[in-house]
Amino acid sequence: MKIIRMLLSLVTIALLASSCGGDNKPPEPAAGSASSAEPMPAPNAAASDGITARTLLDQAMAEARKWQADAELAGVSTSLAEGPSHAFWFYDVESPSQGTCTRIRALANGRIENVGTGEKCILMRPVSTGFVDSPAAYEAARAAGFESGDSVQFGLRFQQDQALPTPRECWVLWSDNDSDEEQGVTRGWCVDPATGAFVVRLSGFGRTESLQ
């Protein structure tokens, strides 16, 4: 079941790879961060327990700096997870000096890959690599009322939203239960990535914050 879920995740993650804009969705990857032809990794039964967002962060950032020495972290994401650990995580990174973006993928089997385009992009406000791990964000959101349902999506971004007085870094979690069909939005749950404290239920009317 976990292998099937991983395959579904890697197919549907393309839905999260569009450029940031003024739509009413939870945070998405930085513009130009992901390739439209990302290689499909082979399933690995030994990796079925999954990894958290921080498990391979250092290795992912090391790979990012092989791409560009000034690489900054612009976001972290995964989709269709059963909980705070998953088969893969994406790390969107950008080079301020080059104005380019790429995406690093970390798999639970320890494999680290640059699967992004490395092309020119809209630079986003970077996030700190000192963020609390996905289990802490998950538990804080659940304590505030978040329900994961069949699966949970994670996105760490510098976020704008009507529910936030000023743009800020957020671990945003959401699931199918957070879809507001009447308003046509998905209302995620913002957790402070520095402290792990729940911040606010987002309105769904927002976007990620660019440098421009």
N, C-alpha and C positions, 0 to 999 in steps of 0.2 A: 504493500500500500504506500509506504513512504517513497519507494522508487517511482511509482506511478505519479505521486504528488510532485516529486522533483521534476519529472518530465513535463507535467502540466505547468509547473511554475516557470520553467525555462522558456516554454512557448508563450505563455501569457505575459511574461515580463516585458515583451515588446510593447504592450499597451502602456507601460510606465516609462517608455524610453522616448516619448515625444518631447519637444522643447518646451520650456517653461513659458507660460502665458497667463492671460487674465481669465482663465476658465474657473469653474467652481469646483475643482477637484482638490483632493489632498495633494501635498507636495510631490512633484515629479522630478526626474533626473534633470541635471543641467543641460542646456542646449548643446547639441553636438557631442554628448558624452558617450552615447552608445552606438555601436555599429548595427546596421540593419541585418547583418549577416553574421551574428555571433555564432561561433562553433558550438555544437551541442556536445557536452561532455558525456562520456560513457557512465552509466549508473555504477555505483560502487556500494555494494551491500554493507561493507565494513564501515561506511560513513553514514549509516542510516540514522544514527542518533543526532546528527546535526551539530552545528557550531553556533555560538552567539555572535553578536555584531563585533565584539572586541577580540574574539579568539585569534584571528589572523590579521588584525588591523595593522600591526607593525610590519608584517610581511607584505601586506597590500601597499602600504605607503612606501616601503622600500622599492617595490616594483614600479610605483608611480614615479619615484625620483630617478629611476633608470630611464623613464620616458622623458621627463623634464626635471632638471635639478631643483627648480623652484615650485614644483607641484604642490598645490594646496588642496585640502579636502573640502569639497563643495556639498557632499551629501552621502548618505548611507541608506540603502534600501534592500528590502526583500519582499516577496509576495507569496501568498498561499501557504503560509507557515501554519503549523499546528499549534505553535506556542513561541516562546522567545528564542528557541534554537531552531535552526533550519539547515537544509542541505547546501545552501549557498547564500552569499551576501555580495552586493555590489557596492563599490566605493567610487563615486564620481569625483574626479579630480580635475583641476584646471591649472594652466600656466599663465600667471599674470603678464609675464614678459612677452609671451608669444601670442596671447589671446586665444589659446586653444584649449580643448577639453578632451578627456578620454575617460574610460571606465575600466576599473580593475575588478575582476571577479575572483572571489575566494570560495573554493569548494571544501566541503567537509573532509575530503580525502587529503587535504593539505595543498592541493594544486592552486597556484596563483597565476592568473592570466590577464593580460591587457587585451580587452575585447572591444575597446572603444574606437572611435574614428581618428582621434588626435587632430581634428580639424578646427578651424576657426569657430568660435562660439560666442554666445552672450555670457560673459563672466558673471557668476553669482556670488553673493556674499559668502565667504568661506565659514565653515563651522570648526569648532575646536576639536582636536583629536582627543581631548580629555573627557569626552562624554561618558555618562554612566552607561553600563551595558544594557542590552536589550531585555534581560530578565527583570532588571530594576524598573525600566520603563513600562514593561508589561504589567507588573504587579501594581504599580502606581495607577495605571489606567483602569485596571480591574477593580481596584479599591474605590475608584471614583464612579464606577458603574459601567465600564466598558465590557462588552460581551463579544468574545472572539467568534462565536458561531462555528461554521465549518472551517474557517481559516482566518488568519489575521495578516494584515499588511503593515509594514513598518517603513517610515520615511523620516530621516533626520535631515532637516533643512533650516535655513533662515527664512522664517515664515511671516507673511502678511495675512491678516484676516480681520473681518469686522469685529470679532470678539477680542482682538488684541489691541490695546491702546497704542502700542508702537510695535513695529516688526521685531521679532526675536527668534532665537534658536528654539526649535521644538523637536522633540521626538514625537512624531505624529503616528498614532495607531488608528486603524479603522478596519471594519469588516462589512459584510453585506448588511448587517443589522444597522449600520450607520447611514445607509442610503435613504435620503429624503426625496421620495419620488415626486411629491407635490411641488417641492421647490427645485427639483432637478439637480441636487447637490449631494455630496457625501460629507457628513459632519464628523471629522476626526477628533481625536482626543490628544491635546497637547500636554506633554510632560517636559519639565525643565531638564535638559540634558546635563546640566552642571550639578544639580542637587538630587535629581530623581523625584522631585515633588510634582504632583499633578498641578497644572496651571489652569486650563479652561477647556470646555467643550467648544470646539470651533464651529463657526457658522456655516462653513463650506464656501463662503464668498470671500475668497482670498487667492493668494498666489505666492510663489517663492520670491525672495527679494534679490534683485540683481544689484550689481555695483553701479549701474548707470542711473 
